[in-house]
Amino acid sequence: MLFGFDRGEWGGALLWYADDGTFKRELLDDNIVDLLPVADGFTLFAGLSHLGDDTGRATAVIDANGAYSLGRSVELGSAPRAVVVEDTGAVLIATMTGLVRLGRDFQVQHLLHTRWGMFYPVSLALVEGTAYVGMRGIVAEVQLRADTVTETWLVPRDLN
């Protein structure tokens, strides 16, 4: 069993426990935002944005017959906040500074650079080529299928 924790500025971890509940070891000392199953294990998304520091990465967690280890890792350029798997198997990631895509080959593609930090992105949905990023008081609608990625902010009527 794998357990990921994100306690913000107080740290986090990825912990491995045996099926009987016995602690095996700590695999990673970082804030775990999400852990997605893939063919040979998991892909984890970790990072922190706090007091001017903004780092994030994706790391492969390899399952070799129940023995977990960390594999390749790639920097995302900003702390991940929410992820969603696309039809292609790539992962769309909302970060503090925009949207990035992690390909199945672990290549990072920066799709949209913006300033979402003060709105704290917390959720991400993908509907027919449009990403919706839920944040404090707003939703960003990001058109991904156009030649140029565009962003529109959806706000409550009383804020217009």
C-alpha positions in Angstrom: 0.0 0.0 0.0 1.2 3.5 -0.8 0.1 6.5 1.2 0.8 10.1 0.0 0.5 13.1 2.3 0.5 16.8 1.5 0.7 19.0 4.6 1.7 22.2 2.8 4.6 24.1 4.4 4.9 21.4 7.1 5.9 18.8 4.5 4.6 15.6 3.1 5.7 12.1 2.2 5.1 9.0 0.1 5.0 6.0 2.5 5.0 2.3 1.6 3.3 -0.2 3.9 3.0 -4.0 3.5 -0.5 -5.4 3.1 -0.5 -6.4 6.8 0.1 -2.8 7.8 3.8 -3.1 8.5 5.7 0.1 7.6 8.3 -0.7 4.9 9.9 2.7 4.2 9.5 6.3 3.1 9.9 6.5 -0.7 9.8 10.3 -1.0 10.0 13.3 1.3 7.8 15.8 -0.5 4.2 17.0 -0.6 2.2 14.4 -2.6 -0.5 16.1 -4.6 -1.7 13.1 -6.6 -0.8 9.5 -7.4 -2.1 8.0 -10.7 -2.0 4.3 -11.6 -0.1 3.4 -14.8 0.8 0.1 -16.4 3.9 -0.6 -14.3 3.2 1.3 -11.2 2.2 4.9 -10.6 3.0 8.4 -11.5 3.1 10.8 -8.6 2.8 14.6 -8.6 4.6 16.4 -5.8 5.6 20.0 -4.9 5.0 23.1 -2.9 4.3 26.7 -3.5 5.0 28.8 -0.4 6.6 32.1 0.5 8.1 32.6 -3.0 9.2 29.0 -3.5 7.3 27.2 -6.3 8.6 23.8 -7.3 6.9 20.7 -8.6 7.7 17.4 -10.3 6.3 14.2 -11.6 8.0 11.0 -10.6 7.5 7.4 -11.7 6.8 4.9 -8.9 7.8 1.4 -10.1 6.0 -1.7 -8.8 8.2 -4.7 -9.2 6.0 -7.5 -7.8 5.0 -5.4 -4.8 8.4 -3.9 -4.2 8.1 -0.2 -4.8 11.0 2.1 -6.0 11.2 5.5 -7.6 12.0 5.9 -11.3 12.5 8.8 -13.6 11.5 12.3 -12.5 10.9 15.5 -14.4 10.4 19.1 -13.2 7.1 20.7 -13.9 8.2 24.3 -13.4 5.6 25.0 -10.7 3.8 23.2 -8.0 1.1 20.9 -9.3 -2.4 21.5 -7.8 -4.7 19.2 -9.8 -4.3 16.6 -12.6 -6.5 14.8 -15.1 -5.7 12.0 -17.5 -6.4 12.8 -21.2 -7.7 10.3 -23.7 -4.2 9.9 -25.1 -2.8 8.8 -21.7 -1.0 12.1 -21.3 -1.7 14.0 -18.0 -2.9 17.6 -17.9 -1.7 19.4 -14.8 -2.9 22.7 -13.3 0.0 24.4 -11.6 0.3 27.7 -9.8 1.5 29.3 -13.0 -0.7 27.6 -15.7 -1.2 24.4 -17.5 1.3 21.8 -18.5 1.0 18.4 -20.1 3.1 15.3 -19.1 3.4 12.9 -22.0 3.5 9.2 -21.5 7.2 9.5 -22.4 7.7 11.9 -19.4 8.2 14.9 -21.7 6.7 18.2 -20.3 4.9 20.5 -22.6 4.0 24.0 -21.3 0.6 24.9 -22.6 -0.4 28.1 -20.8 1.7 30.4 -18.7 -0.5 32.6 -16.5 -0.7 33.9 -12.9 -3.1 31.7 -11.0 -1.1 31.7 -7.7 -3.3 34.1 -5.7 -6.4 32.2 -6.7 -5.1 28.7 -5.6 -6.1 26.3 -8.3 -7.8 23.2 -6.6 -9.6 21.3 -9.3 -9.3 20.4 -13.0 -11.9 19.0 -15.4 -11.5 18.2 -19.1 -14.5 18.3 -21.5 -14.0 17.9 -25.2 -10.7 19.8 -25.5 -11.6 22.5 -23.0 -10.0 22.5 -19.5 -11.8 24.0 -16.6 -9.6 25.0 -13.6 -11.5 25.7 -10.4 -10.0 28.3 -8.1 -10.9 30.6 -5.3 -13.9 32.6 -6.6 -13.3 31.9 -10.3 -13.0 29.2 -13.0 -10.6 29.4 -15.8 -11.8 28.0 -19.1 -8.9 27.0 -21.3 -9.4 26.1 -24.9 -6.8 23.5 -25.8 -7.8 22.5 -29.3 -7.2 25.9 -30.9 -3.9 26.7 -32.7 -3.3 29.1 -29.8 -4.3 28.1 -26.2 -6.7 30.7 -24.9 -7.9 31.4 -21.4 -11.2 33.0 -20.3 -12.1 33.7 -16.7 -15.6 32.7 -15.6 -16.7 34.7 -12.5 -20.0 35.1 -10.6 -22.4 37.7 -12.0 -22.0 39.9 -8.9 -18.3 40.4 -9.7 -18.8 41.6 -13.3 
